[in-house]
Amino acid sequence: MADARRFPAFLVHRTESGACRGEVRTDLSLDQLPEGDLLVRVDWSSLNYKDALSATGHPGVTRTYPHVPGIDAAGTVVSGGAPRFQPGDPVVVTGHRLGMDHWGGFARYIRVPADWAVPLPPGLSARDSMRLGTAGFTAALAVDAVLAGCRAPGAAPVLVTGATGGVAVIAIALLARLGLPVTAVSRKQGSLKARLVQLGAKEVLAPEELDPGPKPLARERWSGVVDTVGGPGLEGLLKSTAAGGVVATSGMVAGNQFSSSVYPFILRGVTLAGIDSAEQPMQRRLAIWERLAGSWKLDLEPICDEIGLDGIPGAVREMLAGTHVGRTVVHLN
Ligand SMILES: NC(=O)c1ccc[n+]([C@@H]2O[C@H](COP(=O)([O-])OP(=O)(O)OC[C@H]3O[C@@H](n4cnc5c(N)ncnc54)[C@H](OP(=O)(O)O)[C@@H]3O)[C@@H](O)[C@H]2O)c1
């Protein structure tokens, strides 16, 4: 029998002109949700760059509309998921195909395969888990990769690019918490510089200050790099990374192509580590969340803001314009 519950969501549809347009609706029903054995009542979601792409029709993220974006969700199990979950259990769902080709967290309910969900780790509220969200999970994976390559931790700073973005702000705070010197690079300067320093950056550079020159190798400036920006600048990051260092690459806001000589790899043993937050195995997923709720726990209040579903279009515009700062959580209740 059809479930009569109606609930709110941010639904994106394709208009006749081919453009995508999102609006807050209050009349969605559970029957419209995709397949899955776990029904979750969502209390919090968060905004990530991928959501901005999905909400504006990027075919690399979402192909079929109408669609509910939201690659993150935290809430309570309504039904399904036994034996791992019982009704009332608090859970976090990030990654996999949530919000991409599967209706996501910008709705009061999601229905997903139970193996997409992790129990909300003790020590984190649902809201805090979404302050982290995919951005925090990605930052933790990247920081973990960078730490593995630091031959002399602290001898040279770790560089974090796209510094005012969601992944980057959490990476900066994590690295600082772990006692590593951090250099942040941001296109935004002015008062935001002071906020990045408060977060833990020792210095804040403008992108032009990274110029590594034309030679195939440059001064060994960084003990590792968390790169959230991608594009042609990756070449210079590889050239300037110290022997053994890891450049952890997760993003492509500046493009999806770069070129490089092999010298950083074969003369300095530099590693280019790809970070994929969406498809991590369950054991790894649980371990990272446990760390974020325990020894790597952060106070993210200063770099988070909060919106309802009606705030999504404005935040998406800012994100695509590169003017968005920090993390935005979305409340559903
Ligand atoms: N691989 C994964 O699993 C994974 C997971 C999460 C995110 N990502 C990717 O990581 C990237 C960052 O995600 P996010 O959620 O942190 O996004 P975000 O909050 O929008 O941050 C991106 C930051 O990059 C900088 N930026 C924006 N446009 C730029 C441009 N054209 N050229 C250079 N810098 C630019 C800006 O920082 P400044 O103004 O301070 O320079 C911006 O704040 C995205 O590409 C996203 O898709 C990947």
The ligand as an ORCA input file, in Angstrom:
! r2SCAN-3c Opt
* xyz 0 1
  N      37.854     13.038     -4.652
  C      36.883     13.102     -3.763
  O      36.478     12.119     -3.168
  C      36.319     14.443     -3.450
  C      35.583     14.672     -2.288
  C      35.151     15.981     -1.994
  C      35.427     16.998     -2.897
  N      36.092     16.710     -4.039
  C      36.449     17.763     -4.988
  O      37.344     18.638     -4.325
  C      37.162     19.963     -4.827
  C      36.854     20.894     -3.662
  O      35.619     20.511     -3.095
  P      34.949     21.416     -1.962
  O      33.675     20.771     -1.614
  O      35.983     21.727     -0.948
  O      34.647     22.727     -2.847
  P      34.582     24.266     -2.398
  O      34.128     24.348     -0.994
  O      33.836     24.963     -3.459
  O      36.111     24.719     -2.403
  C      36.867     24.858     -3.574
  C      37.885     25.978     -3.357
  O      38.788     25.968     -4.474
  C      39.137     27.315     -4.801
  N      38.705     27.542     -6.197
  C      37.443     27.624     -6.669
  N      37.434     27.804     -7.999
  C      38.720     27.824     -8.375
  C      39.383     27.977     -9.622
  N      38.708     28.141    -10.764
  N      40.712     27.948     -9.640
  C      41.412     27.778     -8.502
  N      40.837     27.637     -7.287
  C      39.513     27.646     -7.234
  C      38.425     28.232     -3.845
  O      39.322     28.465     -2.746
  P      40.202     29.828     -2.656
  O      39.328     30.920     -3.170
  O      40.511     29.926     -1.199
  O      41.414     29.622     -3.502
  C      37.271     27.373     -3.357
  O      36.831     27.770     -2.102
  C      36.046     19.863     -5.863
  O      36.607     19.674     -7.148
  C      35.297     18.608     -5.452
  O      34.579     18.021     -6.509
  C      36.536     15.476     -4.327
*
